Amino acid sequence: MKLIINEMNGKEQALFVFDAFMAVLYLAVGLTLLLADMSRFRIQGVLKILLGVLFTVYGLFRIYRAFKNAVSNE
């Protein structure tokens, strides 16, 4: 397993950085929804938990996909 980010051209590197940033952003939003005080958001109860889980899982998937594309199995 070898990280091939140094072998990418400028456009591919920018896309990797953008993908990784968006993944972390989705993960942060999801965890904030799950862990923050209930009164801070206008959405309450089950909807807040559902959105938190959805954003967290999608963020983890995006992290996996970004790094899978940047790793070569050699």
N, C-alpha and C positions, 0 to 999 in steps of 0.2 A: 504494500500500500504506500503510495507516494503522492504527496501533495504537488499538483502540477500547476499551481497558480502562477509560478514564475515563467512557465512555458506558454501562458495565455497571452493573446494580444491585448491591446488597451481596451477595446470594446468588451471583450470577455471578462477582463478583470473588473471593469466598472459594473458589469452586470452581476458578477459574483458579489461585489461589495454591496450593491443595491439589494440583492436577494437576502444576504445575511442581515443587513440593517432592517429590512422589512420583517424578517423572521423574528428578530429580537423585539421589534416594536409590537408585533402581534402577541408574542409571549408576555411582554410587559403589560399590555392592555388586559389580557386574560387574567393574569395573576392579580392585577390591581382590582379588577371586578370581583374576583373570588375572595381576596383578603382584606379589602378596604372596608371601612365602616359603612354600614347600610345607609346611613343618612346622607352620605356625600353624593349619592346618585339619585336621580329621579326614578330610575327603574328599580323595582323592588322584588324581593322574594325569588321565586323560581326562575323568572326571566333573567335576573342578574346572574344567577348560578349557571343557567344554561348558556348564556352568552360568554361567561367567564371560561367555562369548560371548552366551548367551541373555539374561542380565540386561542386558548392555551394549546389545544391539540393541533390546531392549524399552524400555530407558530412553531411547534416541535416538528411538524411535517416539513415546513419550509426550511428549517435548519438542516434537517436530514437531507433534503433535496439539494440544497445549496452546496453542502460539503460532499455529497455523493458525486456531484458534477465536477468538483475540484480535485477529486482523488482518483488516481490511476492504480489499478491492480496489476502490478508488475512483480 
